[in-house]
Amino acid sequence: MANHFLATIAVVALASSFAYASDPSPLQDFCVAINDPKAAVNVEQIPGLNTLGISLARIDFGSYGLNPPHTHPRATEILVVLEGTLYVGFVTSNLNPSNRLFTKVLHAGDVFVFPQGLIHFQFNPEKTNVIAFAGLSSQNPGVITIANLVFGSTSPISVDVLTKAFQVDKNVVEYLQKQFWWDNNN
């Protein structure tokens, strides 16, 4: 009889308890945007973006301007072209089909998505200027510019390693390591 009574109490207790499990709302207070239209907008510039999960960047390309191959390890990027023409693309990872290049020529009003973590680029193939906006799915997407990382690291990667990895002459690697990779957007 006591076991029956305890079982009944347990069932009633379980049936009458309500559990709500969810993440707390990431929303904080609102924040007014900065006045510098050339600045990328992420949590570093606007602390109010913290926990909102977004960033925004206006990208102005001069004639034949390049946003070199890079990756955002923590965000997917969506790019909208407002003016001009851009040649854009990304390379898939080592999964099948491995290292496949997807490209497209974008015109004003076109949109392109770069999946999170994949190497991608944007290039203005014309003499006219281009204006584009990029939205990223993280308040701190990170950016890794491939050439800067490989050839411009503070402590250089061994010439022997890079010569073997890229299957080029040692002089080519040494030449690339001497370049100013931190500002190659022009």
C-alpha positions in Angstrom: 0.0 0.0 0.0 2.8 2.4 0.9 4.5 1.7 -2.5 1.3 2.4 -4.3 0.9 5.7 -2.4 4.5 6.8 -3.2 4.1 5.9 -6.9 0.9 7.9 -7.1 2.6 10.9 -5.4 5.6 10.6 -7.8 3.3 10.6 -10.9 1.3 13.5 -9.6 4.5 15.5 -8.9 5.9 14.8 -12.3 2.6 15.6 -14.1 2.1 18.9 -12.2 5.6 20.3 -12.6 6.4 22.4 -15.6 9.9 22.7 -16.9 11.0 25.5 -19.2 14.4 25.0 -20.7 15.8 27.6 -23.1 18.7 29.9 -23.5 18.3 33.3 -22.0 17.5 36.1 -24.5 20.7 37.5 -25.9 19.2 40.9 -26.4 20.7 43.7 -24.4 19.9 47.4 -24.7 19.9 49.0 -28.1 22.8 50.9 -29.5 23.1 53.7 -32.1 25.5 53.1 -35.0 28.8 54.9 -35.3 29.1 57.7 -37.9 32.2 56.3 -39.8 30.8 54.6 -42.9 34.1 53.1 -43.7 34.4 51.1 -40.5 33.3 47.5 -40.2 30.6 47.2 -37.5 31.3 44.5 -35.0 31.4 44.1 -31.3 34.8 45.9 -31.2 33.2 49.1 -32.6 29.8 48.8 -31.0 29.8 46.9 -27.7 25.9 46.9 -27.9 26.3 44.2 -30.6 27.6 41.8 -27.9 25.4 38.7 -27.9 23.3 39.9 -30.9 25.2 37.6 -33.2 25.6 40.0 -36.2 28.2 42.3 -37.8 28.0 44.5 -40.8 30.7 46.0 -43.1 30.6 48.4 -46.0 33.2 47.5 -48.5 34.4 50.0 -51.1 36.4 48.7 -54.0 38.5 51.0 -56.2 39.1 50.0 -59.8 40.6 46.5 -59.8 40.4 46.4 -56.0 40.7 43.1 -54.2 39.5 41.6 -50.9 42.1 38.8 -51.0 41.3 35.2 -50.1 40.3 35.0 -46.5 38.0 33.2 -44.1 35.7 34.0 -41.2 36.1 31.1 -38.8 33.0 32.1 -36.7 30.5 33.4 -39.3 28.7 32.9 -42.6 28.8 36.1 -44.8 26.1 37.4 -47.1 27.3 40.1 -49.6 25.0 42.5 -51.4 26.4 44.6 -54.2 24.9 48.2 -54.3 27.0 49.6 -57.2 29.3 48.2 -59.8 30.4 44.6 -60.6 32.3 42.1 -58.4 33.8 38.7 -59.3 33.4 36.6 -56.1 34.0 33.0 -55.1 34.7 30.5 -52.4 36.4 27.1 -52.3 34.9 24.1 -50.6 36.7 22.2 -47.9 38.5 18.9 -48.4 35.2 16.9 -48.3 33.8 15.5 -51.6 33.8 17.2 -54.0 37.1 18.4 -52.6 38.4 21.9 -53.1 35.7 22.9 -55.6 35.7 26.6 -56.6 32.3 28.3 -56.8 32.3 31.8 -58.5 29.9 34.3 -59.8 30.0 37.8 -61.3 27.7 40.0 -59.3 26.0 43.2 -60.4 24.1 45.9 -58.5 21.3 44.2 -56.5 22.9 40.7 -56.6 23.5 38.7 -53.4 26.0 36.0 -52.6 26.6 33.8 -49.5 30.0 32.6 -48.3 29.6 29.6 -45.9 31.3 29.8 -42.5 35.0 29.0 -42.4 35.5 28.6 -46.2 38.1 30.6 -48.1 36.5 33.3 -50.2 37.4 36.5 -52.1 35.9 39.5 -53.9 37.5 41.3 -56.9 36.5 44.3 -58.8 37.3 43.4 -62.5 36.6 46.9 -63.8 37.8 50.5 -63.7 34.6 51.7 -62.0 34.2 51.7 -58.2 32.1 49.2 -56.3 30.1 49.5 -53.1 29.0 46.4 -51.3 27.6 45.5 -47.8 28.5 42.3 -46.0 26.4 40.9 -43.1 28.0 38.3 -40.9 26.3 35.9 -38.6 28.5 36.7 -35.6 29.3 39.7 -33.5 32.9 38.6 -33.7 33.4 36.7 -37.0 37.1 36.9 -37.1 39.1 37.2 -40.3 42.1 35.2 -41.5 43.7 36.6 -44.7 45.5 33.6 -46.2 48.5 35.2 -47.8 49.2 37.3 -44.7 49.0 34.2 -42.6 51.2 32.0 -44.8 53.8 34.5 -46.1 53.6 37.3 -43.6 53.7 35.7 -40.2 55.8 37.5 -37.5 58.0 34.4 -37.1 58.2 33.3 -40.7 57.2 29.7 -41.7 60.2 27.8 -42.8 61.1 28.4 -46.5 61.6 24.6 -46.8 58.1 23.9 -45.5 56.5 26.5 -47.9 58.6 25.4 -50.9 57.4 21.8 -50.4 53.8 22.8 -49.6 53.4 25.0 -52.7 55.8 23.1 -54.9 57.6 26.2 -56.0 61.2 27.4 -56.1 62.8 28.6 -52.8 63.3 32.1 -54.4 59.6 32.5 -55.0 58.8 31.8 -51.3 61.5 34.2 -50.1 60.2 36.9 -52.5 56.7 36.4 -51.2 57.8 36.5 -47.6 59.4 39.9 -48.2 56.2 41.5 -49.5 54.0 43.8 -47.4 51.0 41.5 -47.1 49.3 43.5 -44.4 48.0 46.0 -47.0 47.6 44.3 -50.4 44.0 45.6 -51.1 45.1 48.1 -53.7 
